[in-house]
Amino acid sequence: MHNIQQAKRIADHLVFICDGKVIEQGPSSAMFSCAKDSQTKNI
């Protein structure tokens, strides 16, 4: 498990990968507040 809070704090751009597939990517400021995929919303 990765530290999601740390990633939100220091990253400019995030890529969410699950089971080897890119689920979502974008600016860290929008990734979690405006997530498009349900898997990203559940982190």
Secondary structure, DSSP 8 states (H G I E B T S, - for coil): ---HHHHHHH-SEEEEEETTEEEEEEEHHHHTTT--SHHHHT-
